[in-house]
Every structure is written in structure tokens, then in C-alpha cells.
Amino acid sequence: MAKYKFVNKLGFGDIFVQALLWAILIVITFGLATPFFAYYFLKLIINNTELHEI
């Protein structure tokens, strides 16, 4: 039976830039963007994760 592992291709810079942009957006919208940030960030992580066979 084959074994698999999840590999995430996000780098620190990718995460930092997105978090900074969303922090600015949250401040501008007085917190209304917060639920959308949570959804977007989870989607970003899932879309950059691959399944590799060991």
C-alpha cells in the first residue's frame, strides 16, 4: 500500500504579503473584511497544498 504526505508550497513571503494586505483591508473596512480573510486564507493554504507519494 502506497503512503502519501501533504506538501505545502507556500513560502513565508507569500503568507506575509497576504496577511499584510488583508490587515490593511480589515482596518480600512473597520473589521468587515475579517470573515472573508479567514475564508481566503484557508482557500490559499488548500490551493497550494499537494499530495505526494512517498
PyMOL commands that place a pseudoatom at each C-alpha (Angstrom):
pseudoatom trace, name=CA, resn=MET, resi=1, chain=A, elem=C, hetatm=0, pos=[0.000, 0.000, 0.000]
pseudoatom trace, name=CA, resn=ALA, resi=2, chain=A, elem=C, hetatm=0, pos=[1.411, 3.396, -1.004]
pseudoatom trace, name=CA, resn=LYS, resi=3, chain=A, elem=C, hetatm=0, pos=[1.987, 6.101, 1.560]
pseudoatom trace, name=CA, resn=TYR, resi=4, chain=A, elem=C, hetatm=0, pos=[1.240, 9.725, 0.900]
pseudoatom trace, name=CA, resn=LYS, resi=5, chain=A, elem=C, hetatm=0, pos=[2.094, 13.052, 2.503]
pseudoatom trace, name=CA, resn=PHE, resi=6, chain=A, elem=C, hetatm=0, pos=[0.808, 16.585, 2.119]
pseudoatom trace, name=CA, resn=VAL, resi=7, chain=A, elem=C, hetatm=0, pos=[3.323, 19.169, 0.893]
pseudoatom trace, name=CA, resn=ASN, resi=8, chain=A, elem=C, hetatm=0, pos=[2.547, 22.865, 1.089]
pseudoatom trace, name=CA, resn=LYS, resi=9, chain=A, elem=C, hetatm=0, pos=[4.290, 25.080, -1.478]
pseudoatom trace, name=CA, resn=LEU, resi=10, chain=A, elem=C, hetatm=0, pos=[3.644, 28.425, 0.276]
pseudoatom trace, name=CA, resn=GLY, resi=11, chain=A, elem=C, hetatm=0, pos=[6.645, 30.435, 1.318]
pseudoatom trace, name=CA, resn=PHE, resi=12, chain=A, elem=C, hetatm=0, pos=[6.989, 32.885, 4.191]
pseudoatom trace, name=CA, resn=GLY, resi=13, chain=A, elem=C, hetatm=0, pos=[6.891, 35.826, 1.798]
pseudoatom trace, name=CA, resn=ASP, resi=14, chain=A, elem=C, hetatm=0, pos=[3.617, 34.692, 0.228]
pseudoatom trace, name=CA, resn=ILE, resi=15, chain=A, elem=C, hetatm=0, pos=[1.934, 34.393, 3.611]
pseudoatom trace, name=CA, resn=PHE, resi=16, chain=A, elem=C, hetatm=0, pos=[3.409, 37.647, 4.948]
pseudoatom trace, name=CA, resn=VAL, resi=17, chain=A, elem=C, hetatm=0, pos=[2.314, 39.719, 1.947]
pseudoatom trace, name=CA, resn=GLN, resi=18, chain=A, elem=C, hetatm=0, pos=[-1.217, 38.321, 2.013]
pseudoatom trace, name=CA, resn=ALA, resi=19, chain=A, elem=C, hetatm=0, pos=[-1.532, 38.838, 5.774]
pseudoatom trace, name=CA, resn=LEU, resi=20, chain=A, elem=C, hetatm=0, pos=[-0.277, 42.422, 5.450]
pseudoatom trace, name=CA, resn=LEU, resi=21, chain=A, elem=C, hetatm=0, pos=[-2.686, 43.249, 2.624]
pseudoatom trace, name=CA, resn=TRP, resi=22, chain=A, elem=C, hetatm=0, pos=[-5.613, 41.739, 4.486]
pseudoatom trace, name=CA, resn=ALA, resi=23, chain=A, elem=C, hetatm=0, pos=[-4.664, 43.549, 7.707]
pseudoatom trace, name=CA, resn=ILE, resi=24, chain=A, elem=C, hetatm=0, pos=[-4.795, 46.845, 5.816]
pseudoatom trace, name=CA, resn=LEU, resi=25, chain=A, elem=C, hetatm=0, pos=[-8.131, 45.883, 4.276]
pseudoatom trace, name=CA, resn=ILE, resi=26, chain=A, elem=C, hetatm=0, pos=[-9.546, 44.932, 7.692]
pseudoatom trace, name=CA, resn=VAL, resi=27, chain=A, elem=C, hetatm=0, pos=[-8.525, 48.310, 9.116]
pseudoatom trace, name=CA, resn=ILE, resi=28, chain=A, elem=C, hetatm=0, pos=[-9.989, 50.213, 6.148]
pseudoatom trace, name=CA, resn=THR, resi=29, chain=A, elem=C, hetatm=0, pos=[-13.326, 48.354, 6.356]
pseudoatom trace, name=CA, resn=PHE, resi=30, chain=A, elem=C, hetatm=0, pos=[-13.495, 48.606, 10.180]
pseudoatom trace, name=CA, resn=GLY, resi=31, chain=A, elem=C, hetatm=0, pos=[-13.361, 44.828, 10.588]
pseudoatom trace, name=CA, resn=LEU, resi=32, chain=A, elem=C, hetatm=0, pos=[-15.958, 43.873, 7.976]
pseudoatom trace, name=CA, resn=ALA, resi=33, chain=A, elem=C, hetatm=0, pos=[-13.355, 42.003, 5.923]
pseudoatom trace, name=CA, resn=THR, resi=34, chain=A, elem=C, hetatm=0, pos=[-12.422, 39.659, 8.795]
pseudoatom trace, name=CA, resn=PRO, resi=35, chain=A, elem=C, hetatm=0, pos=[-14.721, 36.721, 7.859]
pseudoatom trace, name=CA, resn=PHE, resi=36, chain=A, elem=C, hetatm=0, pos=[-13.583, 36.964, 4.243]
pseudoatom trace, name=CA, resn=PHE, resi=37, chain=A, elem=C, hetatm=0, pos=[-9.936, 36.885, 5.341]
pseudoatom trace, name=CA, resn=ALA, resi=38, chain=A, elem=C, hetatm=0, pos=[-10.485, 33.607, 7.195]
pseudoatom trace, name=CA, resn=TYR, resi=39, chain=A, elem=C, hetatm=0, pos=[-12.127, 32.053, 4.129]
pseudoatom trace, name=CA, resn=TYR, resi=40, chain=A, elem=C, hetatm=0, pos=[-9.483, 33.393, 1.725]
pseudoatom trace, name=CA, resn=PHE, resi=41, chain=A, elem=C, hetatm=0, pos=[-6.562, 32.285, 3.896]
pseudoatom trace, name=CA, resn=LEU, resi=42, chain=A, elem=C, hetatm=0, pos=[-7.881, 28.717, 4.226]
pseudoatom trace, name=CA, resn=LYS, resi=43, chain=A, elem=C, hetatm=0, pos=[-8.505, 28.620, 0.475]
pseudoatom trace, name=CA, resn=LEU, resi=44, chain=A, elem=C, hetatm=0, pos=[-4.944, 29.862, -0.158]
pseudoatom trace, name=CA, resn=ILE, resi=45, chain=A, elem=C, hetatm=0, pos=[-3.477, 27.100, 2.006]
pseudoatom trace, name=CA, resn=ILE, resi=46, chain=A, elem=C, hetatm=0, pos=[-5.609, 24.364, 0.440]
pseudoatom trace, name=CA, resn=ASN, resi=47, chain=A, elem=C, hetatm=0, pos=[-4.891, 25.503, -3.129]
pseudoatom trace, name=CA, resn=ASN, resi=48, chain=A, elem=C, hetatm=0, pos=[-1.127, 25.446, -2.517]
pseudoatom trace, name=CA, resn=THR, resi=49, chain=A, elem=C, hetatm=0, pos=[-1.062, 22.000, -0.930]
pseudoatom trace, name=CA, resn=GLU, resi=50, chain=A, elem=C, hetatm=0, pos=[-0.149, 18.930, -2.967]
pseudoatom trace, name=CA, resn=LEU, resi=51, chain=A, elem=C, hetatm=0, pos=[-0.357, 15.217, -2.241]
pseudoatom trace, name=CA, resn=HIS, resi=52, chain=A, elem=C, hetatm=0, pos=[2.935, 13.377, -2.850]
pseudoatom trace, name=CA, resn=GLU, resi=53, chain=A, elem=C, hetatm=0, pos=[3.538, 9.656, -2.840]
pseudoatom trace, name=CA, resn=ILE, resi=54, chain=A, elem=C, hetatm=0, pos=[6.426, 8.603, -0.598]
for i in range(1, 54): cmd.bond("trace and resi %d" % i, "trace and resi %d" % (i + 1))
show_as sticks, trace
zoom trace
